[in-house]
């Protein structure tokens, strides 16, 4: 089993049905299907300097206020969520039972006023251990334009603290901190 699955099995991670709400806080079922019994797994979707041109990355600028709004709106889709937004990347980490790239790409496209196919073309998706390993590589500066660049660790720390403040960490993401 992967790291995030082991963390899940030893934690008290819940699903949307445990919180008594449906899709986006409504009583309706999630369009992704009923997955109440599925464990939440770590999911990552990101657009970075490696995957997208500057014109796309500039359009994905997320102010701290916008990040807080995004974290709040994702509560029904993912019990744990964290956003890393820098000048070189916009990355969303989530522990979710809805790891469909198309769902997350559509959300990003809607929030940033892009056509969904643009996000799908440039976004990189990772799941499970690949997602956690990527976050560690980013924090270590190994995925930076300048390898070893020290500022990115502070940016990852700020993203983590913002998620703590927004109460959007669950045991899966908390364990990565």
PyMOL commands that set and color helices and strands:
alter all, ss='L'
color gray80, all
select helices_A, chain A and resi 3-9+23-25+54-59+64-73+101-112+116-122+129-139+151-165+171-174
alter helices_A, ss='H'
color red, helices_A
select strands_A, chain A and resi 41-48+78-85+89-96+124-127
alter strands_A, ss='S'
color yellow, strands_A
deselect
rebuild
show_as cartoon
